[in-house]
Amino acid sequence: MEESVVVAAQEYPVEFYHLMHDGDGDGDSSSSRVHGEREGSESPTFGGTSATFPFSKMTLDDLGTGSISPRILSNEISAPYEVPQFPIEQLEKKLAIQRQLSSRVAKDLEDRRSHYEPSIGTVPDEGDHAFKLEEHDFVPHFQRVSVSGEDTSGVPYEDLEQAARLLVQALHVRERYMAVSHQTFPSTASRFLRSVDSGCPHLLDVIKHEDRKTIEDHPVHAPASKGNPWDCEFMPDRGYLMRSKSGVYNVYKDQTAMDNDEPCSFPYPNLDTFVRDMNRLCVMIADGPLKSFCYRRLSCLSSKFQLHVLLNELRELASQKAVPHRDFYNIRKVDTHIHAASCMNQKHLLRFIKKTLKNHADEVVVNSKGHSMTLREVFQSMNLTSYDLTVDMLDVHADRNTFHRFDKFNAKYNPIGESRLREVFLKTDNYLNGTYFARIIKEVSADLEESKYQNSELRLSIYGKHPEEWDKLAKWAIDGDVYSDNVRWLIQIPRLFDIFKSNKLMNNFQELLTNIFLPLFEVTNNPRSHPELHMFLQYVVGFDSVDDESKPENPLFDKDVTLPEQWCDEENPPYGYYQYYTYANMTVLNHFRRERGLNTFVLRPHCGEAGPIQHLVCGFMMAENISHGLLLRKVPVLQYLYYLAQIGIAMSPLSNNSLFLNYHRNPLPEYLARGLSVSLSTDDPLQFHFTKEPLMEEYSIAAQVWKLSSCDMCELAHNSVLMSGFPHKMKQYWLGPNYTKEGVAGNDITRTNVPDIRVAYRYETLLDELSNIFKTVEKESGPVTPMTRVVIMVSFVEMFVCPCVYVMKQMFSSVLSLYIHMFRVFTCPVSFQCREERQCPIQIFKVCYLHLTLSGYVTQVNFGTSLTSKW
Ligand SMILES: [Zn+2]
């Protein structure tokens, strides 16, 4: 059967239909108008087939053969954002239409129910978790693009089945890793997963949703914090003991438990499990048919979005215009990826240095080998006066020479090329205990507070060189009083073991892990053991992992890899090794902190900026969200999985432009069109930005280069808040009390300025994709009953003593190859008992037995429902 894209013309309200035709003054068809637009436009618009837009059908073939836009290259997806340049009289008509739409949307808001339609999606309608339509699931009418016909997504049915099975498997893996570490997994995908493994309990915490409230009832700003923000409760000492076991800290109730090796039940995936899952996913992303499938789906998502924008752009704009007070400037944005040491721009740093040199010239700032120097002396030793200093001399800005030169880029952190100045001004741990650094951070925070709607998640380093690093950092934060309502902290762990090792700072990798994690376990066990750390951790949201990803490494390792205590090489462990041990320790820590009623952490590493694609597999398994993700453009399977699981990607195109990928090749617009959860972030304003508002600069350049619409920008900002680590309560003020609800019900345009139409489109598209996949995967049969097991045993014996095996051997070169063949064709992704063991012997047997039965060599045995239902 032929597949076709149907533009649902009947959903276009009648008035608008007339409006377009009458307004055109050219009643016969819309074709001439569309052509007319195209002539006046520089943008690659839809070609011949669009002549019959929007009231006719067009086929997917047209999309595929490129007859629509022969010029669409992978990164030119931004094209449809372009507003065609109309001749002036047409422009006026267009504005008239917009005005009429605006007034109509305003009227609609009054009697929502009568004019609105339910936001529909393909939802499994069975089970307790069925989706219920609510009042706020209603959206304004918009034109939907639906695909009809036999649904095999353009691949042979077997490929579809195979692809669906693998994708479901991968989603299961991620869900497990997220659930066990108290990180989040979207409820939409989770609901679909429950539909195939019925009987499996919900893995994730159930979210309590609240009702929508008006801004009067529930303001858009969280109330400012009162009193001392560092105050917190100090719980009594729990008296637990901690010991690292193969690189992961375990927690014991008392000495006896420790002696008997009976840790508290704080589960985490062990190295074997991790390696097995990792390898399985790595095999998966190289699977040919799966690659084709995902590539097609992603292309389809791009095309669908182009159609959506073409058809609904005016409506989206109209509904944004209809919202009073709210616009792009006063919606909440979070800079989801920014390093504290470079969070100010170069001009700011220069001004700060000059100011400090003027006011504090006689402060002693360094003391090396008993020889102390004041700030004035430091500058004298460099032959510099305050007057000489310029931004050019500071030389901290990345330029064309840093492209693919991470080493040169790292050197840019040193003002005037002097590591001594970096030490004085940009470190938390120096002779002055980071006083200057705290002061400049406070200035940056003050700017954010003044801007009201901008927030940052600043990264501070913990190197793992000394056990006291945490205490020093916390003392810096509290003495410098760097708290701000607009700032939360992430801890970045640089992957520098090789350097520490070659400098003889440590013997093995375990020492690094101990320095990083032991203080955290101690403070969780007894907050008074590190009081300042306990206070500081309230505002730490997670861990980041940083360094040059393009350094050569062997990304894959097996379960026999050297354990951290024995890792004494000067070679740096691979990326995945760092991530696994960070993740596993964080998981145990989160269980412990949850038990004590404390905040938990998430993993948000730099991932996929460069280097091997296996980094992105690690990210998929273990990270709540990632920074960069540039390499996803080369791995369709992972990109599709990141889409299905809605994993946040904090992208920094300006940073990439200086380091790894030219701006015009950046995949951000492509990801955004496809519906991946992307946000914009600055990375290092000191190196990349020029203005006082680097985040706005980032948005501004993206909007202009890629011609993003106001709706796209608001969507990016909305994503940034969602993926950020700010507390749930704050997000409720910013996005609405019910922001955790799925689809339109969770959107409040009066706060987010994202049109309901866009949200409905995203949600319905995601549901479409998920149901496409999940309907091909059969429901898992119930657990194997003892009865079935007996039957299987009997049949097993029967099969092998039966002479037919000899015959089978004649038919196939070996029984084994038959097994393997059948196994590949039939194996269910979720085997009966052990979800992780794909090669479940029962499965293999079942398949072989079936084949023998079908061949007529074995008489039919009654197998019991749970098995036969499969066949
Ligand atoms: Zn970064």
Boltz pocket constraint, residues with backbone or C-beta under 6 A from the ligand:
constraints:
  - pocket:
      binder: B
      contacts: [[A, 337], [A, 339], [A, 606], [A, 627], [A, 683]]
      max_distance: 6.0
